[in-house]
Amino acid sequence: MEEAPSAADGCGNERDRQRAQVLDRLSFLAAHPDQAEVVEHGAGCDPASGQVFASREYRWASLDARRVITFYQGLAAHDGWQPWPVSSGPGTTGDKVDPAAQGLGAFLCFTKQVGASPAFMELYFQDSSVHGPLGDVYDVVAWWPRPREPSGC
C-alpha cells in the first residue's frame, strides 16, 4: 500500500523519497562556482505528477553566464553526463547536440544513467529583472522521468 504524500517532500512512498535523496547528493547539484550562493534547496516528489527531483537555486551578485555554463559543462563531462538535445533550443540539430552552443540560450540539459534509470539534469537562468539588486539567479534541477513520461528537457 502506498503512503500518503508527505507534506515536506510530496513523495508517496519511501522508495521515491530515497531516490530523491540519491539525486540530491549528485555532485552536479552540490558543486557550484565560488561566487554563487545557495538560496534554495529541495528534494522530493512533485505532488501533481509524482516526479522524483532534487534542485538548487543559486544567486550570484554579478552573474557571468558564460562562466556558469563553462563550469557546469566541465562538471558534466567529468561526471559522465551527456548533453541532451533541448527541444527547440539552441545547439540542437536533429539528434546531435553542439555543447558549445547549447548553453548560450536559456538552459543546458544533460542525461546520465543513475542507478537503473536514466536521469536528467537541467541548468537554467531566471529572468534577472525579477531579482533586481539582489543579483541574478540560476537553477540546477535533477529528475527521473515517470513511467510513460517523455524523456529529456
C-alpha positions, 0 to 999 in steps of 0.5 A, a space after each residue: 500500500 502506498 503512503 500518503 504524500 508527505 507534506 515536506 517532500 510530496 513523495 508517496 512512498 519511501 522508495 521515491 523519497 530515497 531516490 530523491 535523496 540519491 539525486 540530491 547528493 549528485 555532485 552536479 547539484 552540490 558543486 557550484 562556482 565560488 561566487 554563487 550562493 545557495 538560496 534554495 534547496 529541495 528534494 522530493 516528489 512533485 505532488 501533481 505528477 509524482 516526479 522524483 527531483 532534487 534542485 538548487 537555486 543559486 544567486 550570484 551578485 554579478 552573474 557571468 553566464 558564460 562562466 556558469 555554463 563553462 563550469 557546469 559543462 566541465 562538471 558534466 563531462 567529468 561526471 559522465 553526463 551527456 548533453 541532451 538535445 533541448 527541444 527547440 533550443 539552441 545547439 540542437 540539430 536533429 539528434 546531435 547536440 553542439 555543447 558549445 552552443 547549447 548553453 548560450 540560450 536559456 538552459 543546458 540539459 544533460 542525461 546520465 544513467 543513475 542507478 537503473 534509470 536514466 536521469 536528467 539534469 537541467 541548468 537554467 537562468 531566471 529572468 534577472 529583472 525579477 531579482 533586481 539588486 539582489 543579483 541574478 539567479 540560476 537553477 540546477 534541477 535533477 529528475 527521473 522521468 515517470 513511467 510513460 513520461 517523455 524523456 529529456 528537457 
